[in-house]
């Protein structure tokens, strides 16, 4: 069976390392906060001005003033720090964030990512994605393998406006995990979801990758 959204986030969380500073994008990536391995110290950063994000709160713990960049209510920790957007983006642009987990509408076989707008649809702004893909040391994408119409989202070339070119290091979908050694190498299929076959992934993927 393909991974659920929560299982995808749990698998992505295995890429975290002790001492990392990590930014989580909107959507499935926010679920990574609930799957940080026990005993591991990871500091989550949100571009709306929060360093040290806890897991999603239970209903009786919700504080409407505590939100992440996706406007979801979150919890704080004893060491949480707050600051303005200028300081937040200085952390990102200055290369102080070790890893970011982002959602995407398309990822190309060359590591390009499109995740900030669909032409003709209302957008509220580009958010922090362009800064994240340019300033963060490692870029992971977590997304559904196929769009609602069944078309592949891991494709030869992005058709939507780009967020960044040749920036993605790993792609996690509900079917599989793809990774590349560096930005000059092709993506390699490194893991399949339980019960998913390599042939099924190949049939639903138009991007070139190495098995």
Protein Blocks (a to p, Z undefined) as FASTA:
>chain_A
ZZdfklmmmmmmmmpcehiacdddehjllmmmmmgcehiacddddfkopahiaddddfkl
ccfklccfkopacdddfklccddfklmmmmmmnopafbdcdddfbdcfkopacfkbcehi
acfbjbjmlmmmmmpmbdcddddfbdfkopafbdfbdfbdcfbghkbfbdcdfkbccddf
blkbccddfbdcehiafklmmmmpcbdcdZZ
